[in-house]
Amino acid sequence: MTLVGALLGIVIALVVRRRAANPRRTFVRICVVATAVSCVPSMAIAPNVGIALALIATHVLGAAIVVPAIASRLPAQPTTAHSP
């Protein structure tokens, strides 16, 4: 599932790069929200708190590795078009 999340992150990064004024910041904000939302099913289906925390930890660990790797390839500041 981490691979699916990483691939989805790449797609989001490509869209954000083209459309956002500040691509890196926008991408990171989207990923924080997506990671939080991805933890909800883990809390809902886990039979006990320990398993829920373990599942949530894997989501957060995966995001902690993948998000910076993708975000580092996005422009930190808005790019301006140079007119001839």
JOPEUR-V686573 format. One record per run of one state. SS is the DSSP state (@ for helix, = for strand, . for the rest). FROM is the first residue (numbers start at 1). TO is the last residue. If there is no record, write none. Layout:
ss=SS from=FROM to=TO
ss=SS from=FROM to=TO
//
This chain:
ss=. from=1 to=1
ss=@ from=2 to=19
ss=. from=20 to=22
ss=@ from=23 to=45
ss=. from=46 to=48
ss=@ from=49 to=71
ss=. from=72 to=84
//
